[in-house]
Amino acid sequence: MQDILNNPEQILEEDGLKVYQGTFVAINNKTYLLRIYINDLVEPQKIVTLYVTSKLRKYRQLSNES
């Protein structure tokens, strides 16, 4: 998680939150996308939620439409 926060592949904005996202390869040798939602309007910034998904194509399409 810290690697993606420090060096995200993409930073998007959804519903007023910043979404940091990046891929990683898990122990099962599959690639996943970690999405971290951050409220950057408060100090210090707060992580609202984070989740892992295997639907890389879905969320990359979303980023291309933004």
Residue, then its C-alpha position, 0 to 999 in steps of 0.5 A: m500500500q505504501d508503495i502505491l501511495n508514494n508512487p501511484e500509477q494513476i491518480l483519479e478523482e471520484d466523488g470529491l476523493k482522490v483515488y490512488q491506484g496501482t498494480f501488484v503481482a500477488i503470491n498466486n502470480k496474478t496481477y491485481l489493482l489496489r485502489i485507495y480513496i483519500n480525502d485530501l480536504v482534511e489535514p492530515q489526509k485520511i484514507v477513506t477506503l481501499y480495496v483490491t480488484s482483479k478488474l484492471r480493464k474496468y477501472r483503467q477504462l474509467s480513468n480514460e473517460s475522466 
